[in-house]
Amino acid sequence: MGHAGMAATVVRYLRSVGAPTAAPVEPLPRPDLRAVRDDERAPVDPAEFRRVLGSFASGVTIVTAPGEQPAGFACQSFASLSLDPPLVAFMVARTSTTWPRIARAGVFCVNVLGADQGELCRGFAVSGADKFAGVAYDAAPVSGSPRLDGAAAWIDCVIHAVHTGGDHLIVVGRVTSLGTGAEDSAPLLFHQGRFATLAD
């Protein structure tokens, strides 16, 4: 069975264990993954890794999923993946407590944040709070996932495959519907630990 087949089996199992609920989800233990032996020098210092990779400016998204109480988290690691078939991908920590709820739903919506949505992003970056309190949204047309008001764009997806990538999971979504916000909506960017916006 290939990676995609295994991922599909996992998703089917997660769907079978019950409808998505707001029941507390215990975080998975952080995996003990090493690229070198204990007696070898680590190839890259983690702090330097973060500093250098922070030079890469990215967009900012909130990934949401439907449920009795919907799930969502702020995600910087998002990318388009394939045109035929239409696929996107996002990365999520294996210790995330939100990811199991998205996996059980089997669907998600990527909300690409607009330039004025920094505070909204901060709200979805915390753990344990009611992230949707006071947040305006409607249902994405296919998945029913929260589609956040004011987003620059939205991409509605079904989970297509899940792969491991070190201490993260690589989640591939097959796009079922998508759209943009207002035509003049500028995106929110993240660069060197700070939010930023486009300059003409």
C-alpha positions as a Markdown table, in Angstrom:
| # | Residue | x | y | z |
|---|---|---|---|---|
| 1 | Met | 0.0 | 0.0 | 0.0 |
| 2 | Gly | 1.5 | 3.4 | -1.0 |
| 3 | His | 1.5 | 6.6 | 1.1 |
| 4 | Ala | -1.7 | 7.8 | -0.4 |
| 5 | Gly | -3.4 | 4.5 | 0.3 |
| 6 | Met | -2.2 | 4.5 | 3.9 |
| 7 | Ala | -3.3 | 8.0 | 4.4 |
| 8 | Ala | -6.8 | 7.3 | 3.0 |
| 9 | Thr | -7.1 | 4.3 | 5.3 |
| 10 | Val | -6.2 | 6.5 | 8.3 |
| 11 | Val | -8.7 | 9.2 | 7.3 |
| 12 | Arg | -11.4 | 6.5 | 6.9 |
| 13 | Tyr | -10.6 | 5.2 | 10.4 |
| 14 | Leu | -10.7 | 8.7 | 11.9 |
| 15 | Arg | -14.1 | 9.3 | 10.3 |
| 16 | Ser | -15.4 | 6.0 | 11.7 |
| 17 | Val | -14.6 | 6.7 | 15.3 |
| 18 | Gly | -17.4 | 9.2 | 15.6 |
| 19 | Ala | -18.8 | 12.5 | 14.4 |
| 20 | Pro | -16.6 | 15.6 | 14.9 |
| 21 | Thr | -17.1 | 17.0 | 18.4 |
| 22 | Ala | -15.6 | 19.6 | 20.6 |
| 23 | Ala | -14.4 | 16.9 | 23.0 |
| 24 | Pro | -10.9 | 17.7 | 24.4 |
| 25 | Val | -8.2 | 16.0 | 22.4 |
| 26 | Glu | -5.0 | 15.1 | 24.1 |
| 27 | Pro | -1.8 | 16.3 | 22.3 |
| 28 | Leu | 0.4 | 13.6 | 20.9 |
| 29 | Pro | 3.8 | 13.3 | 22.5 |
| 30 | Arg | 6.5 | 15.1 | 20.5 |
| 31 | Pro | 8.2 | 12.5 | 18.4 |
| 32 | Asp | 11.8 | 11.7 | 19.2 |
| 33 | Leu | 13.2 | 12.2 | 15.8 |
| 34 | Arg | 17.0 | 12.6 | 15.2 |
| 35 | Ala | 18.9 | 12.9 | 12.0 |
| 36 | Val | 22.2 | 12.2 | 13.8 |
| 37 | Arg | 23.4 | 9.9 | 16.5 |
| 38 | Asp | 23.9 | 11.1 | 20.1 |
| 39 | Asp | 27.7 | 11.2 | 19.6 |
| 40 | Glu | 27.5 | 13.3 | 16.4 |
| 41 | Arg | 27.2 | 17.0 | 16.0 |
| 42 | Ala | 23.8 | 18.3 | 14.9 |
| 43 | Pro | 24.0 | 19.6 | 11.4 |
| 44 | Val | 22.0 | 22.8 | 12.1 |
| 45 | Asp | 21.3 | 24.8 | 15.2 |
| 46 | Pro | 17.5 | 25.1 | 15.7 |
| 47 | Ala | 17.6 | 28.8 | 16.6 |
| 48 | Glu | 19.7 | 29.5 | 13.5 |
| 49 | Phe | 17.3 | 27.4 | 11.4 |
| 50 | Arg | 14.4 | 29.5 | 12.5 |
| 51 | Arg | 16.3 | 32.8 | 12.0 |
| 52 | Val | 17.4 | 32.0 | 8.5 |
| 53 | Leu | 14.0 | 30.5 | 7.4 |
| 54 | Gly | 12.3 | 33.6 | 8.8 |
| 55 | Ser | 13.8 | 35.5 | 5.8 |
| 56 | Phe | 11.3 | 33.8 | 3.6 |
| 57 | Ala | 8.2 | 35.9 | 3.5 |
| 58 | Ser | 4.9 | 33.9 | 3.3 |
| 59 | Gly | 1.2 | 34.5 | 3.3 |
| 60 | Val | -0.8 | 33.7 | 6.4 |
| 61 | Thr | -3.9 | 31.4 | 6.5 |
| 62 | Ile | -6.4 | 30.0 | 9.0 |
| 63 | Val | -7.3 | 26.4 | 8.3 |
| 64 | Thr | -10.8 | 25.5 | 9.5 |
| 65 | Ala | -13.0 | 22.4 | 9.6 |
| 66 | Pro | -16.7 | 21.9 | 10.5 |
| 67 | Gly | -18.1 | 20.4 | 13.6 |
| 68 | Glu | -20.5 | 21.0 | 16.5 |
| 69 | Gln | -17.9 | 23.4 | 17.6 |
| 70 | Pro | -15.7 | 24.1 | 14.5 |
| 71 | Ala | -11.9 | 23.7 | 14.5 |
| 72 | Gly | -9.3 | 26.1 | 13.3 |
| 73 | Phe | -5.7 | 27.1 | 13.6 |
| 74 | Ala | -3.3 | 29.7 | 12.2 |
| 75 | Cys | -1.1 | 28.3 | 9.5 |
| 76 | Gln | 1.9 | 29.9 | 7.7 |
| 77 | Ser | 3.0 | 26.7 | 6.0 |
| 78 | Phe | 0.6 | 26.5 | 3.1 |
| 79 | Ala | 1.2 | 26.1 | -0.6 |
| 80 | Ser | -0.4 | 25.2 | -3.9 |
| 81 | Leu | 0.7 | 21.7 | -5.0 |
| 82 | Ser | -0.9 | 20.6 | -8.3 |
| 83 | Leu | -3.0 | 21.9 | -11.0 |
| 84 | Asp | -4.3 | 18.6 | -12.4 |
| 85 | Pro | -5.7 | 17.4 | -10.1 |
| 86 | Pro | -6.1 | 20.6 | -8.1 |
| 87 | Leu | -4.2 | 20.0 | -4.9 |
| 88 | Val | -3.0 | 22.2 | -2.1 |
| 89 | Ala | -1.0 | 21.3 | 1.0 |
| 90 | Phe | -0.4 | 22.6 | 4.5 |
| 91 | Met | 1.9 | 21.5 | 7.3 |
| 92 | Val | 0.8 | 21.0 | 10.9 |
| 93 | Ala | 2.7 | 20.0 | 14.0 |
| 94 | Arg | 2.3 | 16.4 | 15.1 |
| 95 | Thr | 1.5 | 17.7 | 18.6 |
| 96 | Ser | -1.4 | 19.9 | 17.4 |
| 97 | Thr | -4.6 | 19.4 | 19.3 |
| 98 | Thr | -6.6 | 20.9 | 16.4 |
| 99 | Trp | -5.4 | 18.5 | 13.7 |
| 100 | Pro | -7.2 | 15.4 | 15.0 |
| 101 | Arg | -10.5 | 17.3 | 14.8 |
| 102 | Ile | -9.8 | 18.3 | 11.2 |
| 103 | Ala | -8.7 | 14.8 | 10.4 |
| 104 | Arg | -12.0 | 13.4 | 11.8 |
| 105 | Ala | -14.0 | 15.9 | 9.7 |
| 106 | Gly | -12.1 | 14.7 | 6.5 |
| 107 | Val | -12.5 | 18.2 | 5.0 |
| 108 | Phe | -11.1 | 21.7 | 5.6 |
| 109 | Cys | -11.1 | 25.2 | 4.3 |
| 110 | Val | -8.0 | 27.4 | 3.9 |
| 111 | Asn | -8.8 | 31.0 | 4.6 |
| 112 | Val | -6.1 | 33.3 | 3.1 |
| 113 | Leu | -6.0 | 36.3 | 5.5 |
| 114 | Gly | -6.3 | 39.9 | 4.4 |
| 115 | Ala | -3.9 | 42.6 | 5.4 |
| 116 | Asp | -6.1 | 43.8 | 8.2 |
| 117 | Gln | -6.6 | 40.4 | 9.8 |
| 118 | Gly | -3.5 | 40.2 | 12.0 |
| 119 | Glu | -5.5 | 40.2 | 15.3 |
| 120 | Leu | -7.7 | 37.4 | 13.9 |
| 121 | Cys | -4.6 | 35.4 | 13.2 |
| 122 | Arg | -3.3 | 35.9 | 16.7 |
| 123 | Gly | -6.6 | 34.6 | 18.1 |
| 124 | Phe | -6.3 | 31.4 | 16.1 |
| 125 | Ala | -2.7 | 30.9 | 17.1 |
| 126 | Val | -3.5 | 30.3 | 20.7 |
| 127 | Ser | -4.4 | 26.9 | 22.2 |
| 128 | Gly | -7.4 | 26.2 | 24.4 |
| 129 | Ala | -9.5 | 29.3 | 23.8 |
| 130 | Asp | -12.8 | 29.6 | 21.9 |
| 131 | Lys | -11.2 | 30.7 | 18.7 |
| 132 | Phe | -14.5 | 31.4 | 17.0 |
| 133 | Ala | -16.0 | 33.7 | 19.7 |
| 134 | Gly | -17.1 | 36.9 | 18.0 |
| 135 | Val | -15.7 | 35.8 | 14.6 |
| 136 | Ala | -18.0 | 36.2 | 11.6 |
| 137 | Tyr | -18.1 | 33.4 | 9.1 |
| 138 | Asp | -20.4 | 31.4 | 6.8 |
| 139 | Ala | -20.2 | 27.8 | 5.5 |
| 140 | Ala | -17.9 | 26.9 | 2.6 |
| 141 | Pro | -20.1 | 25.6 | -0.2 |
| 142 | Val | -18.9 | 22.0 | -0.3 |
| 143 | Ser | -17.3 | 21.1 | 3.0 |
| 144 | Gly | -19.3 | 23.3 | 5.3 |
| 145 | Ser | -16.1 | 24.5 | 6.9 |
| 146 | Pro | -16.0 | 28.0 | 8.3 |
| 147 | Arg | -15.3 | 30.6 | 5.6 |
| 148 | Leu | -14.1 | 33.6 | 7.5 |
| 149 | Asp | -15.4 | 37.1 | 6.6 |
| 150 | Gly | -12.8 | 39.4 | 5.2 |
| 151 | Ala | -10.5 | 36.7 | 4.0 |
| 152 | Ala | -8.6 | 37.6 | 0.8 |
| 153 | Ala | -9.3 | 34.1 | -0.6 |
| 154 | Trp | -10.7 | 30.7 | 0.5 |
| 155 | Ile | -10.0 | 27.2 | -0.7 |
| 156 | Asp | -12.5 | 24.4 | 0.1 |
| 157 | Cys | -10.9 | 20.9 | 0.3 |
| 158 | Val | -11.3 | 17.3 | 1.1 |
| 159 | Ile | -8.3 | 15.5 | 2.6 |
| 160 | His | -6.5 | 13.6 | -0.1 |
| 161 | Ala | -3.4 | 12.3 | 1.6 |
| 162 | Val | -1.3 | 12.8 | 4.8 |
| 163 | His | 2.4 | 12.3 | 4.9 |
| 164 | Thr | 4.9 | 12.5 | 7.8 |
| 165 | Gly | 7.6 | 15.1 | 7.6 |
| 166 | Gly | 9.8 | 15.1 | 10.7 |
| 167 | Asp | 7.9 | 16.7 | 13.6 |
| 168 | His | 5.1 | 17.8 | 11.3 |
| 169 | Leu | 2.5 | 16.2 | 9.1 |
| 170 | Ile | 2.1 | 17.2 | 5.4 |
| 171 | Val | -1.7 | 17.3 | 4.7 |
| 172 | Val | -2.7 | 17.3 | 1.0 |
| 173 | Gly | -6.1 | 18.5 | 0.1 |
| 174 | Arg | -8.1 | 18.1 | -3.1 |
| 175 | Val | -9.8 | 21.4 | -4.0 |
| 176 | Thr | -13.5 | 21.2 | -4.4 |
| 177 | Ser | -14.3 | 24.9 | -4.5 |
| 178 | Leu | -12.5 | 28.2 | -4.1 |
| 179 | Gly | -12.9 | 31.9 | -4.5 |
| 180 | Thr | -11.5 | 35.4 | -3.6 |
| 181 | Gly | -12.7 | 38.2 | -1.4 |
| 182 | Ala | -12.9 | 41.8 | -2.5 |
| 183 | Glu | -10.9 | 42.5 | -5.7 |
| 184 | Asp | -8.7 | 45.1 | -3.9 |
| 185 | Ser | -8.1 | 42.8 | -0.8 |
| 186 | Ala | -4.4 | 42.7 | -0.1 |
| 187 | Pro | -2.9 | 39.7 | 1.7 |
| 188 | Leu | -1.4 | 39.5 | 5.1 |
| 189 | Leu | 2.3 | 38.5 | 5.1 |
| 190 | Phe | 4.7 | 37.2 | 7.7 |
| 191 | His | 8.4 | 38.0 | 7.6 |
| 192 | Gln | 11.1 | 37.7 | 10.2 |
| 193 | Gly | 8.6 | 37.2 | 13.1 |
| 194 | Arg | 6.4 | 40.1 | 12.1 |
| 195 | Phe | 3.2 | 40.7 | 10.1 |
| 196 | Ala | 3.7 | 42.8 | 7.0 |
| 197 | Thr | 1.8 | 44.0 | 4.0 |
| 198 | Leu | 2.5 | 44.4 | 0.3 |
| 199 | Ala | 4.0 | 47.7 | -0.9 |
| 200 | Asp | 3.3 | 48.8 | -4.4 |
